[in-house]
Amino acid sequence: MLTIEKEKLKLFRIRYRISFKEFEKKINSSKKEIFSEWDDYMEWKACINMKKKYEAEKKDIGNRKRITK
């Protein structure tokens, strides 16, 4: 995974001291929209999606290497 995304994920966990799922629940249940938190939510979610995509690609490449051997 890209180092920048790893660091961003770490930063969000440190900043909010909760998991992404807990933060997502907080955002979705909040009656008042706090722009900075929504902005962080969107970026945090994008980093998680990028991590999942990277891990899937890495696994796929590993599987291809095993098949070609």
N, C-alpha and C positions, 0 to 999 in steps of 0.2 A: 504494500500500500504506500501511497505517496506520503512522505514525511510531513508535509504541510497538513494534510487531512488528519494524520495521527495526532499531531500537536493540537489541532483545533478540537478534536474529540476530547482530548485530555483537558484542554482549557475549559470547555463547557462543563465537564464533570466537576472540575475544581470550582468554577465560578458559581454554579448553582447547587452544588453538593447533593445532587440527586441524579438518578438515572434518567435517560432520555424518556423512557416510558412514563416515569413519574412527572417529568417536566411537561410532557405532552398532555397528560391528564390535567395538570394545573392550567395550562394554556386554554385547553378546550372547555374547562369548567368555569373559567374566570368571567365574571360579569363585565369587567372593565378591560378594554384592550390596551395593553402597554406595548407600544410600537417596538421598543428595543427588545423586549422579550419575544415578540412575534418574529422579529428579524433574526434573533438568535435561534429561535425554533426552526425557521426555514433553513438556515445555514447548517444547523446541527443535523437536521433530517437529511439534507443533501449529502453531508459527509458520511452519514451512516449508509445511505443508498450507494454512494461511491465505493465505500468499503465492501459492501455486499457484492457489488458488480466486480470489483477487483478480485475478491476471493473466489468468485465463480469462474472468472477468466483464468486465474491461476490454477484452479482445480482442473479446468478443461484442458489447459496446456499440459499439465501433468499426465492426464489420461491419454492425450495424444502421443506423448513421448513413450508411454508404456505400450501402446498399440503398435508403434512403428519399430519397436525393438525386436 
